[in-house]
Amino acid sequence: MVDPPRPAAEGTTVHADRDESPPRGLGAGLGVTVLAVGLAVAFAAGLESPVETAVHVVGAQAQPPQAGAPPTTPGGRPLAAAFGVPFPDLAPRLGWRPVARRADVVDGRRVSTLQYGRQGRRLSYSIVDGAPLPPPPGAVRVPSRGAAAVQFDTGGRTAVMRARGGHTVVVSAAGVPRAAVVRAARAG
């Protein structure tokens, strides 16, 4: 039989022979849980759904340009490309001439935009780095004999999106007829 512990004399310090560290595995399990929750929150906050990326590209296109037009050939063809995809020459058939450009990162993807001008209007042609994007909700297929394209409206702009050279092209404009935006998107 074990004798019950005797009370300590007054003024003495009692030291227990016990391990004061938390139970093994609890610290590691708690750390993994905190890490998983942190990554989930960071992922959700930092990355948008790829379905919305095209809409966000159009939002970036509406921002002021960052630089002037790129150099052009004597015939007016832009000497600019993004991610191995050249920007089209929209001047001969459509009357759009390069006037400005900008570069953005949208939802983690690099986006290179060339703005074209015609009769005081602007049309933005963006090439999005990475695999082709899915169409945004509500996008409508554009009848075409060539590459498949979809059209959608956002932020007061008409937009057309299609795959080109393994990337996504997004073309948009405000105050420009839908047919003109579709023709510009099909160019190139």
HELIX and SHEET records of a PDB file:
HELIX    1   1 LEU A   26  GLY A   46  1                                  21    
HELIX    2   2 PRO A   50  GLN A   61  1                                  12    
HELIX    3   3 ALA A   91  LEU A   94  1                                   4    
HELIX    4   4 ARG A  178  ARG A  186  1                                   9    
SHEET    1   A 8 ALA A  67  GLY A  68  0                                        
SHEET    2   A 8 ARG A  97  VAL A 106 -1                                        
SHEET    3   A 8 ARG A 109  ARG A 118 -1                                        
SHEET    4   A 8 ARG A 121  VAL A 128 -1                                        
SHEET    5   A 8 HIS A 167  ALA A 173 -1                                        
SHEET    6   A 8 ARG A 157  ARG A 164 -1                                        
SHEET    7   A 8 ALA A 149  THR A 154 -1                                        
SHEET    8   A 8 VAL A 140  VAL A 142 -1                                        
SHEET    1   B 2 ALA A  81  ALA A  82  0                                        
SHEET    2   B 2 VAL A  85  PRO A  86 -1                                        
END                                                                             
